[in-house]
Amino acid sequence: MTEHIPAGNVRLKRIYEPAAEDDGARVLVDRLWPRGVSKERAALSTWCKDVAPSAELRQWFGHEPSRWHEFAERYRAELKRNAEPVAALRAMARQGPLTLLFGARDETRNEAVVLRDYLLGR
């Protein structure tokens, strides 16, 4: 059994929002760098491309709301096969606040939402 991560330790934020003092570790979880965001403005702790959905899955989903549930299911399957970066994120979340950064416009249907729930064992 893995050590419990407090739900408040894993946060979500669009990368276009300004960095905040209480963000803790800021991790970009997109495979592609978001347009118009400088590395300085992003204020990242790390860019975890390896935990992002595969290019094939991302392209298939295309942020189409009707594909959301299937996307989440497929992405969770990818995360199960990708234990090392997931374990690294869990370790960061146990140490304090972890803000998962994403570029998608849809704040309720994106990979960071699935990843947060996966990290928290939901």
C-alpha distance (Angstrom), angle and dihedral (degrees) to the residues before:
residue distance angle dihedral
M1 . . .
T2 3.80 . .
E3 3.77 122.0 .
H4 3.82 114.3 -93.8
I5 3.81 118.0 -100.1
P6 3.82 114.9 -152.1
A7 3.82 108.2 -118.0
G8 3.81 91.1 -129.0
N9 3.80 90.5 60.2
V10 3.82 93.6 70.5
R11 3.79 113.0 64.5
L12 3.78 134.5 172.7
K13 3.78 127.6 -139.4
R14 3.77 137.9 163.5
I15 3.78 108.9 -113.6
Y16 3.81 88.2 -129.1
E17 3.82 90.3 67.8
P18 3.81 115.7 89.5
A19 3.78 119.6 -96.6
A20 3.80 113.7 -101.6
E21 3.78 131.7 -152.4
D22 3.82 91.8 -118.1
D23 3.85 95.8 50.2
G24 3.78 91.4 97.9
A25 3.80 111.4 -170.3
R26 3.81 108.8 11.3
V27 3.80 112.3 -151.6
L28 3.79 125.0 -179.4
V29 3.82 107.4 -144.0
D30 3.82 98.7 -175.0
R31 3.80 121.5 105.5
L32 3.82 91.4 -140.4
W33 3.80 126.3 54.7
P34 3.84 109.8 -110.9
R35 3.80 116.3 -110.7
G36 3.76 118.9 -105.3
V37 3.82 96.7 12.8
S38 3.79 118.1 118.5
K39 3.79 120.4 -146.6
E40 3.82 88.5 -117.3
R41 3.80 93.9 52.6
A42 3.81 91.6 46.3
A43 3.82 89.9 59.1
L44 3.80 90.9 -163.4
S45 3.76 127.5 -174.4
T46 3.80 86.6 -160.7
W47 3.78 143.3 -23.1
C48 3.80 108.2 -125.7
K49 3.83 102.4 -165.1
D50 3.81 90.5 158.8
V51 3.80 92.5 68.3
A52 3.82 94.3 50.4
P53 3.80 120.6 101.8
S54 3.80 115.0 -86.5
A55 3.80 116.3 -92.3
E56 3.80 89.0 -111.7
L57 3.81 93.3 53.2
R58 3.81 93.2 43.7
Q59 3.81 92.0 50.8
W60 3.81 92.8 45.4
F61 3.83 91.5 51.2
G62 3.80 94.8 47.0
H63 3.84 88.2 177.4
E64 3.81 88.5 -75.5
P65 3.85 105.2 160.5
S66 3.82 92.4 -146.3
R67 3.83 89.2 60.8
W68 3.82 95.4 48.8
H69 3.83 99.6 102.7
E70 3.80 93.1 44.9
F71 3.82 90.1 46.5
A72 3.82 91.6 51.8
E73 3.80 91.3 49.5
R74 3.81 93.4 48.7
Y75 3.80 92.5 44.7
R76 3.83 92.1 51.5
A77 3.82 87.6 53.1
E78 3.82 89.2 52.9
L79 3.81 90.7 49.0
K80 3.82 90.8 53.0
R81 3.80 88.9 56.9
N82 3.82 91.7 46.2
A83 3.80 101.1 62.8
E84 3.82 100.8 152.3
P85 3.83 100.7 62.3
V86 3.81 90.6 38.4
A87 3.81 90.1 53.7
A88 3.81 90.3 49.4
L89 3.82 91.2 53.5
R90 3.81 91.5 47.0
A91 3.81 89.6 52.5
M92 3.81 90.2 51.3
A93 3.82 91.1 49.6
R94 3.81 91.4 51.3
Q95 3.82 90.0 55.8
G96 3.81 95.0 53.4
P97 3.79 143.7 -66.2
L98 3.80 116.1 -3.7
T99 3.79 118.4 -169.8
L100 3.80 114.6 -161.2
L101 3.79 108.1 -151.4
F102 3.81 123.4 -153.6
G103 3.77 136.4 172.5
A104 3.82 101.1 -145.3
R105 3.80 118.9 118.2
D106 3.80 91.9 -140.6
E107 3.80 104.5 79.6
T108 3.82 95.1 -171.4
R109 3.82 101.6 44.7
N110 3.80 110.5 46.7
E111 3.79 139.0 101.6
A112 3.81 94.0 -94.1
V113 3.83 90.4 62.4
V114 3.82 91.4 53.0
L115 3.81 91.8 43.5
R116 3.83 93.5 50.2
D117 3.80 91.7 51.3
Y118 3.81 90.5 45.8
L119 3.81 92.2 51.2
L120 3.80 90.4 49.5
G121 3.82 92.6 48.5
R122 3.80 95.3 -114.0
